[in-house]
Amino acid sequence: MKKRLISSYDEVNDTFVGKVDGENGFCADYDISDGIFLAVGKNNFPNSVYVNNASEVFKTPKQILENSNVKIDIICDTLFLYFNMFVDGLKICSVKCKNDYGIPSINFEIDSNH
């Protein structure tokens, strides 16, 4: 499944927010890795990402995070959730965690260029 990503980075507060275009609200918010929060909607599909202290969490300079060419891949199976984030084609984050969140088996891409 492929959806359009609306992302923003606030350099002053070092906060990254990425939201699936057209999605509103969330049912649950999960800390999938130190500082990376994934919100899911009523059907347990991911609909937004929030990262405070983003440059520290991603170990990436703020200048890179200001780029609006962002793609996020979320792949889930019954055991694991894989979260990968790319800025201008550069992988800045890769997380693998247990899928204890009830997210169904999906291959989900949100892309600012979709």
Secondary structure, 3 states (H helix, E strand, C coil): CEEEEEEEEECCCCEEEEEECCCCCCCEEEEEECCEEEEECCCCCEEEEEEECHHHHCCCCHHHHCCCCEEEEEEECCCEEEEEEEECCEEEEEEEEECCCCCCCEEEEEECCC
